[in-house]
């Protein structure tokens, strides 16, 4: 009787140990999974949309802000990102890759009528589940949010967005310059990367001005639901 109970306990502990090891192996396996590979098409889409976003927001900055330093930065963004996108468009055409619509974020961009952007607060849970995900939704939300601001609030959020956008851009362009299989795009990423790194430092310096100026002020809310955002170019 005692021997049978002992054997049962040993058997149970053996199963528990095997299950624990299996779970540990599964967790280790999921932890060691490689991040998704950056494809040439994904890079073109991300870089182009990001570049168009920077130009669009910077054009808005020239119209809305009265800060001389911010306007100087905005003009630099329009010049550099506009030129880079022209080069990227030519490479995409040569390589047979799709380039996003050039009216992205403009007033005639049809995505502005998508309920996820135009009227998200009225969408019910079931409607959200049935709707097709909109690429770069977070970018549209950021643009819409910034367009609703004026004065110091606009300046603060614009400079903050520039920091976040260029941090993402530098990261993706570093990956692209090292890992892309397309030699033209890989070379393009490597040539544009130093410019983005300089933009990132400029954006951080600009943003620090507003961080110091806004100490003690209320935090300005950022756009709503989480969504995938593209790194700018």
C-alpha positions, 0 to 999 in steps of 0.5 A: 500500500505504502509502496503504491502511494510512493510510486504514485507520488513519484509518477506525479512529480515526474509528470509535473517536472516534464510539464515545467521543463516543456513550459520553460522551453516554450518560454525560452523559444518565444523569448529567442524568436527573431524580430520580423525581417524588414522587407524592401517593400515595408521599408519603402512604405514606412520611409515614404509615409514617414517622410510625407508626414514630416513635410506635412507637419512642418508645413503646418508649423510654418503656418501655425507657429511664430517661433523662429527656431521652430520655423527654421527647423521646419524648413529644414525638415521640408527640404531634406525629407522632400528631397529624400522622398524624391530619390526613394520614389525613383528607386521604388519605381526602378525596383518595381516596388509600390510607393504610397500615394503622394497625397498622403495626409493632404486634405484630399487623402481619402483615408481622412473619411475612414471612421477610425480617424474621422469618428472613432469615439462613436465606433462600438466594440463589434464595429471595431472588430469588423473594420479593416485595420488602417495602415499608419493609423497612429500617424493620422491620429498624430496629424489630426491632433496637431492640427487641433492645436495652436500657440505654445501647445502646437509648438510643444507637441510638434517638437515632441513628435519630431523627437519620437518620429526621428528616433524610430526613423534612425532605428529603421534606417540603421536596420535597412542599411545593414540588412536589406537585400535590395542593394539600391535601397540598402545604399539609400538607407545608409546615405540618408541615415546621417541626415536623420541622426542630425535631425534627431539631435536637432529635434531633441534640442528643440524639444528641450526648450519646450520641456523647460518652458512647460515645467509646471504646466498641465500635460497635453493629451496625446491622440487616442487609441494605440496603433502602428506608426511609421518612422519618418524619413 
